Amino acid sequence: MGVVTTSGIDEIVQDILDITVVGVSDGSFKEEVDTAFWIFEMASDTQRIMGILLIPEFKTVYNAYRREIGSIYGLVMLIEFIKDILYEK
């Protein structure tokens, strides 16, 4: 998974924890590769976190659901990562 952010993400991390940020995702298929993109962005458009995923290959099944679920997975994994870092057990 590749992740790109704006120079600061302190406010957007807090917005993610407060459940006030917008997350959008999409998946696509090109040249026999399943990919997914996701983004969290603040309403003020000042901070964002974006990521791209390569979905593991499964030759017998090519459908949009795998890519869409993969992109949602990226959003969820970022939330879990933030929670793990801020609330280490």
Sequence and secondary structure as in RCSB ss.txt:
>XXXX:A:sequence
MGVVTTSGIDEIVQDILDITVVGVSDGSFKEEVDTAFWIFEMASDTQRIMGILLIPEFKTVYNAYRREIGSIYGL
VMLIEFIKDILYEK
>XXXX:A:secstr
 EEEE S  HHHHHHHHTT SEEEEEEEEETTEEEEEEEEE TTSS EEEEEEE    TT   HHHHHHHHHHHH
HHHHHHHHHHHT  
